Amino acid sequence: MKKIGYLLVYVFYFFLFRWIYMDFLYLPLSIFPFAGEDFLLVFSINIIAAFFLTYISIALWTKKLHKPVIYIFASIYMLFLIYLLFFKSIGVRGYDLNPLSFLIDIYNGDSFIPFMNILFLIPLGCLCSTKKKMRLAMVCLFSAEVIQYIFYLGFFDLGDLLANYIGLMIGKMLADKAIHYFDIH
């Protein structure tokens, strides 16, 4: 009976994420090469997201996390992050040295990219358990911005770095709370 309940939760999240993707993410993500064009990729992202949401729901219910699953999700997340950092804007180069540029974007009504810059770095913040790892993550993100500029892979944007730092800090705070809540084995 428990497995049927888990399957129903998974099906619910599958259709929920599909609806969220089609209604809210499809158009803003259409600037990226993978968005909407490749059914198999979008379907795979939907399956992984539904599995992740199902696992988190079950973990919240049972208060248990399993390290192998965390490692699998972390590996998938890192691959996705590498794609977003280095392969979404090939052939584009520019810079913005205003560290508050993401706030200007939000003020002007273009809140999608700043929000995603924060949201996509929350999991990395969860993986950074010490201050040393947080500093290393910031150095890596700064290096990624420099690499984007040098090799025509995107924009060097200090506003992105600040938004990324906010995401890292939110993730770190969530992880600090989760350590006391979950039984990790």
ABEGO torsion letter per residue (X at the ends): XAAAAAAAAAAAAAAAAAAAAAAAAAAAAAABAABGABAAAAAAAAAAAAAAAAAAAAAAAAGBBBAAAAAAAAAAAAAAAAAAAAAAABGBBEBBABAAAAAAAAAAGBAAAAAAAAAAAAAAAAABABAAAAAAAAAAAAAAAAAAAAAGAEBBBAAAAAAAAAAAAAAAAAAAAAAAABBBX
